[in-house]
Amino acid sequence: MTTIAIVYFSGSGHTHLTAEAIAVGSRKVTHHVDLLRITGEQITNGRWQDDEIMAKLNQADAIIFGSPTYMGGVAAQFKAFLDAASSAWFTQQWKDKIAAGFTHSSSLSGDKQGTLIYLSIYAAQHGMVWIGAGEHPSSYQGKTDGVNRLGSFLGTMGQTPMNLSGGEAVLDSGDRLTAEYFGQRIAQATKRWNLEKVAIAA
Ligand SMILES: Cc1cc2nc3c(=O)[nH]c(=O)nc-3n(C[C@H](O)[C@H](O)[C@H](O)COP(=O)(O)O)c2cc1C
């Protein structure tokens, strides 16, 4: 049984839609996919706490981290979660789990890479095994489906121009497809990694 946890914060819905698309991809490989949303309400006096979410993360084989890019880095709500989850670092509970990351922002660049770099460092501190995005930008193959249209390899990026008049969040169709492929890739990598672990232990 391969269990994938997708843990993310989303203020206005784009990162949430991306997380759902990643889950669609992961479910092509395993039925055990948890979507775990971090919210500001889980933070009291600056400290994040949600025992149910932590229990699910502790037993997952892979954790996919997602945050919108705020001022070139992870959102404060997500950072509060990441810092609180350092409790798992003391016991090395997440060591050797598969890790991956995704982000969303309004500008084409928007310094999204800062978010992915931080998430990959965070995973490395836990001793996790980071998997990148792995999709060649489809335009290089003459395709127009928009897969990896932003050319991101460390993790998955999406972009939606800021809608100043409000309204429902929407995802670019290429970003949605990129996220689905990403979810499938991470689940496949996790399955493979778990088989190796069993073989080595035998
Ligand atoms: C506090 C704040 C900081 C932001 N900083 C950036 C930024 O550095 N780069 C960028 O391109 N967009 C920035 N944005 C825009 C968000 O990344 C964008 O609206 C994104 O879609 C939010 O994701 P969400 O819908 O999942 O909350 C910022 C938004 C907020 C609220």
The ligand as a Tripos MOL2 file, in Angstrom:
@<TRIPOS>MOLECULE
LIG
   31    33     1     0     0
SMALL
NO_CHARGES

@<TRIPOS>ATOM
      1 C1          0.9060   38.5120    0.6890 C.3       1 LIG1
      2 C2          0.9850   38.1400   -0.7620 C.ar      1 LIG1
      3 C3          2.2190   38.1110   -1.3780 C.ar      1 LIG1
      4 C4          2.3340   37.7500   -2.7120 C.ar      1 LIG1
      5 N1          3.5550   37.6790   -3.2890 N.ar      1 LIG1
      6 C5          3.6750   37.2800   -4.5810 C.ar      1 LIG1
      7 C6          4.9660   37.1430   -5.1820 C.ar      1 LIG1
      8 O1          6.0080   37.3110   -4.5560 O.2       1 LIG1
      9 N2          5.0000   36.7980   -6.4990 N.ar      1 LIG1
     10 C7          3.8670   36.6010   -7.2440 C.ar      1 LIG1
     11 O2          3.9710   36.3360   -8.4270 O.2       1 LIG1
     12 N3          2.6280   36.6610   -6.6670 N.ar      1 LIG1
     13 C8          2.5220   36.9950   -5.3630 C.ar      1 LIG1
     14 N4          1.2860   37.0240   -4.7730 N.ar      1 LIG1
     15 C9          0.1190   36.5570   -5.5210 C.3       1 LIG1
     16 C10        -0.2140   35.0930   -5.1700 C.3       1 LIG1
     17 O3          0.9160   34.2610   -5.2770 O.3       1 LIG1
     18 C11        -1.3100   34.5560   -6.1010 C.3       1 LIG1
     19 O4         -2.4820   35.3200   -5.9000 O.3       1 LIG1
     20 C12        -1.5840   33.0720   -5.9280 C.3       1 LIG1
     21 O5         -2.4630   32.6530   -6.9240 O.3       1 LIG1
     22 C13        -2.1520   32.7600   -4.5650 C.3       1 LIG1
     23 O6         -2.4050   31.3730   -4.4840 O.3       1 LIG1
     24 P1         -3.7420   30.8560   -3.7880 P.3       1 LIG1
     25 O7         -4.8870   31.2370   -4.7060 O.co2     1 LIG1
     26 O8         -3.5830   29.3990   -3.6500 O.co2     1 LIG1
     27 O9         -3.8360   31.5550   -2.4740 O.co2     1 LIG1
     28 C14         1.1650   37.4050   -3.4530 C.ar      1 LIG1
     29 C15        -0.0770   37.4410   -2.8030 C.ar      1 LIG1
     30 C16        -0.1740   37.7900   -1.4910 C.ar      1 LIG1
     31 C17        -1.5260   37.7750   -0.8170 C.3       1 LIG1
@<TRIPOS>BOND
     1     1     2 1
     2     2     3 ar
     3     2    30 ar
     4     3     4 ar
     5     4     5 ar
     6     4    28 ar
     7     5     6 ar
     8     6     7 ar
     9     6    13 1
    10     7     8 2
    11     7     9 ar
    12     9    10 ar
    13    10    11 2
    14    10    12 ar
    15    12    13 ar
    16    13    14 ar
    17    14    15 1
    18    14    28 ar
    19    15    16 1
    20    16    17 1
    21    16    18 1
    22    18    19 1
    23    18    20 1
    24    20    21 1
    25    20    22 1
    26    22    23 1
    27    23    24 1
    28    24    25 2
    29    24    26 1
    30    24    27 1
    31    28    29 ar
    32    29    30 ar
    33    30    31 1
@<TRIPOS>SUBSTRUCTURE
     1 LIG1         1 GROUP 0 **** ****
